[in-house]
Amino acid sequence: MVPDVLTAVADLAPRLTAAAARADEDRRLADDTVAAMREAGVFRVARPARHGGGEASIRTHLDVSSAVAALDGGAGWCTALWNGGSWIVSLFPDRAQDDVWGADPDALISGTLMPSGTAERVPGGYRLGGAYTYASGIGHASWGLAAAVLEDGLAWLLVPREDFDVVDEWHVAGMRSTGSNRFVVDGAFVPDHRVLRIERLVAGANVTPATATAFGAAFVPSLVVMLAGPLLGLGRAALAHVLDAAATKRIAYTGFDRQRDSAAFRLQVAEAAAAVDGAGLHAYRAADALDRHAAGTTYPDELLRARCRADASVATRHVTRALEALMYAHGSAGFADASPLQRVWRDANVAARHGMLIPRVNLELCGSALVGAENTISPLVRPVTGPG
C-alpha cells in the first residue's frame, strides 16, 4: 500500500503546490484538496486492516507525512495528525472503531491531549464538557478526541461531529492552513467503549501479542516522532527550492551572477543539506527503534523512550537551523509573498514550537534518563498514580 500511496502523493504534487497559498490565506485546507488526498489513500495507511487500512509502521507515518509536507506544509501536518488520530482510535475497543469507520470508511479524527474538559460519571459512560484548543484539521474531522481527567486518571473521550462545535480562532504566523481551531463539547454523552485510559498506554498497555504490530509501539514516543515527519518534508522542500534557484539567481551587490559560483553560498547550502539529512537520521532512528520493539512485543525502557523523544526534537531543531542558513543563502527574495520559501519557513518554525517537540523539554527528559535521575518533568514518560 505504501509505495502506491507515495506514488499517488507525487502525482498530486501540481495540485497540492498550486492550492497551498490559497489554503494558507483561507486558514484551512480546501475540501477538494482533502478529497483528493483521501482518494489517493493518504489517510488509509494508519487504519486497522479490518477497516481497509495499511496498519502503518511509525517509519511509514514519517514517509507519508514528509512526502505531503514537501508539497504543502499544512497538508503534511494534517496528514501526520489525522493518521495519528487513526492510530489512536485503533487502540480503542473494536466497538468504538466500528462507530468511527463503520458508518464512514473515510472518517478523519482530530483532537488534543491537554485535559481541558470535565467528565462526570453517569450510567454507561460519561457526560463531557469543555473546550479543546489547537485541534489540527478539526474542520474536516468526523470525530474529536477530547482529553479529561477521570476518577482513575487521564483519558481520551471520542465524540462524533454532531456533539461538538468548532470555534474559528486559528490566526497564526505559520501552519495557517491546518485550521487548528478550538472545538467545544457541551454535555455530550460518551459511552464507556469510547473512553481510552491514557495512563495505561503510557505504561505500555498496548504492547501485547493481542495488539497488531503497528499499534504496539510505545505510545507517547510514537506520537512525538510522528510530529517530526512534516518537518522533514519542509526541510527538503526548502533545500530543493534554494538549489534550483542557485543556477540563475545572482547575489546582490557582488560580482556573482549565479549563486552557485560563490564558495560562501556553497558552504551555506552544504551546511543546510547536512542538517536536513541529520534530521532524517534522527527521526528514522527513533521510528525504527519503536517499530523494532513493536515487532518484538517489547516495551522499551525509559531511556530509549526518552531518547526517541529527544531524536524528534533534535530532528526538528536541525530543520529550523537548516532553514535559517537557507534563507540567508537564498536572500531576501525568499520572504516575498509570492515565494513558497517564506511559507515553508513560517510553517516549519510554528510546527517546531509544538509542545511535544520543544528541545529543552525532551532533551531534559533524555538527560534525566541518562544519569538515572527521577523524572519530575512529564507524567507522559511513565505512569502517574491519579488525577493531577
C-alpha positions in Angstrom: 0.0 0.0 0.0 2.7 2.5 1.0 4.6 2.7 -2.3 1.3 3.2 -4.1 0.4 6.0 -1.7 3.7 7.7 -2.2 3.3 7.5 -5.9 -0.2 8.9 -5.6 1.2 11.8 -3.5 3.8 12.5 -6.2 1.0 12.6 -8.7 -0.8 15.1 -6.6 2.2 17.4 -6.5 0.9 20.0 -9.0 -2.5 20.1 -7.3 -1.1 20.4 -3.8 1.5 23.0 -4.6 -1.0 25.1 -6.5 -3.5 25.0 -3.7 -1.0 25.8 -0.8 -1.0 29.6 -1.0 -4.9 29.8 -1.1 -5.1 27.3 1.8 -2.7 29.5 3.8 -4.9 32.5 3.2 -8.1 30.7 4.0 -6.6 29.2 7.2 -7.8 25.7 6.2 -7.3 23.1 3.5 -9.7 23.2 0.7 -12.4 20.5 0.7 -11.3 19.3 -2.8 -7.7 19.0 -1.6 -8.7 16.8 1.3 -11.0 14.8 -1.0 -8.1 14.2 -3.5 -5.8 13.1 -0.6 -8.5 10.7 0.6 -8.8 9.3 -2.9 -5.1 8.8 -3.0 -5.2 6.7 0.2 -3.1 9.1 2.2 -5.3 8.7 5.3 -5.9 4.9 5.0 -2.3 3.9 5.8 -2.7 4.0 9.6 -6.1 2.3 10.0 -6.6 -1.3 11.1 -6.7 -3.8 8.2 -10.2 -4.8 9.1 -11.3 -1.2 8.2 -9.3 -1.2 4.9 -6.2 0.3 6.4 -2.5 -0.4 5.9 -1.6 -0.7 9.7 1.4 1.6 9.1 4.7 1.4 10.9 6.0 4.5 12.6 8.5 4.8 9.7 5.7 4.8 7.3 4.0 7.6 9.2 7.1 9.6 8.6 7.4 8.6 4.9 3.8 9.7 4.1 3.6 13.0 6.1 7.0 14.1 4.9 6.1 13.5 1.3 3.0 15.6 1.6 4.7 18.3 3.6 7.3 18.7 0.9 4.4 19.9 -1.3 2.4 21.8 1.3 3.4 22.0 5.0 -0.1 22.5 6.3 -1.4 19.4 4.4 1.6 17.4 5.6 0.9 18.4 9.2 -2.8 17.5 8.9 -1.7 14.2 7.4 0.5 13.4 10.4 -2.2 14.4 12.9 -5.1 12.6 11.1 -3.1 9.5 10.6 -2.0 9.8 14.2 -5.7 10.1 15.1 -6.4 6.9 13.3 -3.5 5.2 15.1 -5.0 6.3 18.5 -8.5 5.2 17.6 -7.1 1.8 16.7 -6.2 1.4 20.4 -9.9 1.9 21.4 -12.2 -1.2 21.7 -13.4 -2.7 18.4 -16.9 -1.3 19.1 -15.5 2.3 19.1 -13.6 1.6 15.9 -16.8 0.4 14.3 -18.6 3.5 15.4 -15.9 5.6 13.6 -15.2 3.7 10.4 -18.3 1.5 10.1 -20.5 4.4 9.2 -17.8 6.3 7.2 -14.8 4.4 5.9 -13.1 7.8 5.2 -13.7 9.3 8.7 -10.9 11.6 9.9 -10.1 12.1 13.6 -8.7 15.3 15.2 -8.1 16.1 18.9 -5.9 17.3 21.6 -4.0 15.8 24.6 -4.5 18.7 27.1 -7.2 17.7 29.6 -9.2 20.9 29.4 -12.6 19.4 29.8 -14.6 17.8 32.6 -16.3 14.4 32.6 -19.0 13.4 35.0 -19.6 9.7 35.6 -23.1 8.7 34.5 -24.7 5.3 33.9 -23.0 3.6 31.0 -20.4 6.3 30.4 -19.5 10.0 31.0 -21.1 13.4 30.5 -18.4 15.5 28.8 -18.0 19.3 28.6 -15.1 21.5 27.8 -13.1 23.5 25.1 -10.2 21.9 23.3 -7.6 24.1 21.6 -5.2 23.5 18.8 -7.1 20.6 17.2 -5.4 20.4 13.8 -7.8 19.6 10.9 -10.8 19.7 13.2 -12.9 21.4 10.4 -12.7 18.3 8.3 -12.9 15.8 11.1 -15.8 13.5 11.7 -14.7 12.7 15.2 -12.9 14.5 18.0 -10.6 13.2 20.7 -11.1 15.2 23.9 -8.9 14.6 27.0 -10.2 14.8 30.5 -9.1 13.6 34.0 -11.4 10.9 35.2 -11.7 9.3 38.6 -8.8 6.9 37.7 -6.6 9.2 35.6 -6.2 10.9 32.3 -8.3 9.6 29.4 -9.4 10.4 25.8 -13.1 10.5 25.1 -14.2 10.0 21.5 -17.0 12.3 20.3 -18.8 12.5 17.0 -19.1 15.7 14.9 -22.7 16.3 15.9 -21.5 16.5 19.6 -19.1 19.5 19.2 -18.9 22.9 17.8 -15.8 24.4 16.1 -14.6 27.9 17.1 -12.8 29.6 14.2 -9.8 31.3 16.1 -6.7 30.0 14.4 -4.9 33.2 13.5 -1.2 32.4 13.5 2.1 33.2 11.6 2.6 29.7 10.2 0.8 26.3 9.7 -2.2 28.5 8.9 -3.8 26.0 6.6 -4.1 23.4 9.3 -7.2 25.1 10.8 -6.0 24.1 14.3 -9.1 25.6 15.9 -10.8 25.0 19.2 -13.7 22.6 19.5 -16.3 22.8 22.2 -18.3 19.9 23.8 -21.3 20.8 25.9 -22.7 18.0 27.9 -22.3 15.2 25.4 -22.8 11.6 26.5 -19.8 9.4 25.8 -20.3 5.7 26.3 -17.7 3.6 28.1 -16.5 1.9 24.9 -15.4 5.3 23.6 -13.1 6.0 26.5 -9.4 5.3 26.4 -7.3 5.4 29.5 -4.1 7.2 28.5 -2.1 6.4 31.6 -2.4 2.7 30.9 -1.0 3.3 27.4 1.9 5.3 28.9 2.7 2.2 31.0 2.7 0.1 27.9 -0.8 -1.5 27.9 -0.9 -1.6 24.1 2.3 -3.7 23.9 0.7 -7.2 23.9 0.7 -10.1 21.5 -3.1 -9.4 21.0 -2.3 -6.0 19.5 -1.5 -5.7 15.8 2.2 -4.9 15.5 1.5 -1.4 14.0 -0.4 -0.4 17.2 2.0 -2.0 19.7 4.7 0.8 19.5 5.4 2.7 22.7 2.6 5.2 22.9 3.9 8.7 23.7 7.3 8.4 21.9 5.4 7.2 18.8 3.1 10.3 18.9 6.1 12.6 19.3 8.1 11.0 16.5 5.1 11.2 14.1 5.1 15.0 14.5 8.7 15.2 13.1 7.5 13.9 9.7 6.2 17.2 8.3 9.4 19.0 9.5 11.5 16.6 7.4 9.4 17.4 4.3 9.6 21.1 4.9 13.4 21.0 5.2 13.7 19.0 2.0 11.4 21.4 0.1 13.4 24.4 1.2 16.7 22.9 0.2 15.4 21.9 -3.2 13.9 25.4 -3.8 17.2 27.1 -2.9 19.3 24.8 -5.0 17.0 25.1 -8.0 17.3 28.9 -7.9 21.1 28.9 -7.5 21.7 28.3 -11.2 20.2 31.6 -12.2 19.8 33.8 -9.2 22.5 36.4 -8.6 24.0 37.6 -5.3 23.1 41.3 -4.9 25.9 43.8 -4.6 28.5 41.2 -5.7 30.0 40.1 -9.0 28.3 36.7 -8.8 25.6 36.4 -11.5 24.9 32.9 -10.2 24.7 31.9 -6.6 26.2 28.5 -7.3 29.5 30.1 -8.3 30.1 31.5 -4.8 32.1 29.4 -2.4 30.3 31.1 0.5 26.9 30.1 -0.9 28.1 26.5 -1.4 29.2 26.3 2.2 25.9 27.6 3.4 23.8 25.1 1.4 26.2 22.2 2.3 25.7 23.1 6.0 21.9 23.2 5.4 21.9 19.9 3.5 23.8 18.2 6.3 21.3 19.4 8.8 18.3 18.2 6.8 20.0 14.8 6.3 20.8 14.7 10.1 17.1 15.4 10.8 16.1 12.4 8.8 18.8 10.2 10.5 17.5 11.1 14.0 13.8 10.8 13.1 14.2 7.5 11.4 16.5 6.1 14.1 13.7 6.7 16.6 11.0 5.3 14.3 13.0 2.2 13.6 13.6 1.6 17.3 9.9 1.9 18.1 9.0 -0.4 15.2 11.6 -2.9 16.2 10.2 -3.1 19.8 6.6 -3.3 18.5 7.5 -6.2 16.3 9.1 -8.0 19.2 6.1 -7.1 21.5 8.5 -5.5 24.0 8.1 -2.2 25.8 11.3 -0.1 25.5 12.8 1.1 28.7 12.6 4.7 29.9 15.9 5.7 28.4 15.0 4.5 24.9 11.6 6.1 25.1 13.2 9.4 26.2 15.8 9.1 23.5 13.2 8.7 20.8 11.6 11.9 22.0 15.0 13.6 22.0 15.6 12.4 18.5 12.3 14.0 17.3 13.3 17.3 18.9 16.9 17.2 17.6 15.5 16.5 14.1 13.2 19.5 14.4 16.0 21.7 15.5 18.1 20.6 12.6 15.4 21.6 10.2 14.9 25.1 11.7 18.6 25.7 11.7 18.9 24.5 8.1 16.1 26.9 7.2 17.9 29.8 8.8 21.0 29.0 6.7 18.9 28.6 3.5 17.1 31.9 4.0 20.4 33.7 4.3 21.8 31.8 1.3 18.8 32.5 -0.9 18.4 36.1 0.0 15.5 38.5 0.8 13.5 37.4 -2.2 12.6 34.3 -0.2 10.5 36.4 2.1 8.3 37.8 -0.7 4.6 36.8 -0.6 5.0 35.2 -4.0 7.8 32.9 -2.8 6.8 29.5 -1.4 10.0 29.6 0.7 8.6 32.1 3.2 5.6 29.8 3.8 7.9 26.9 4.3 9.9 29.0 6.8 6.8 30.1 8.7 5.3 26.6 8.7 8.4 24.9 10.0 9.1 27.5 12.7 5.5 27.2 14.0 5.4 23.4 13.9 8.8 23.3 15.7 7.1 25.0 18.7 4.6 22.2 19.3 4.7 21.4 22.9 5.7 17.8 22.3 8.7 18.8 20.2 10.3 21.5 22.3 14.0 20.5 22.6 14.6 21.8 26.1 11.8 19.5 27.4 12.6 16.3 25.5 16.4 16.7 26.0 15.9 17.2 29.7 13.8 14.0 29.8 16.6 12.2 28.0 19.3 13.7 30.2 17.4 12.6 33.3 17.2 9.0 32.0 20.9 9.1 31.1 22.0 10.0 34.6 19.4 7.9 36.3 17.6 10.9 37.8 13.9 10.7 38.7 11.6 12.1 36.1 9.8 15.1 37.5 9.2 16.7 34.1 6.3 14.9 32.5 3.8 12.3 33.5 3.7 11.1 29.9 7.0 9.3 30.4 5.8 6.7 32.9 2.5 6.2 34.7 1.3 8.5 37.4 -0.9 7.4 40.2 -4.0 9.6 39.9 -5.6 12.8 38.9 -3.2 15.8 38.8 
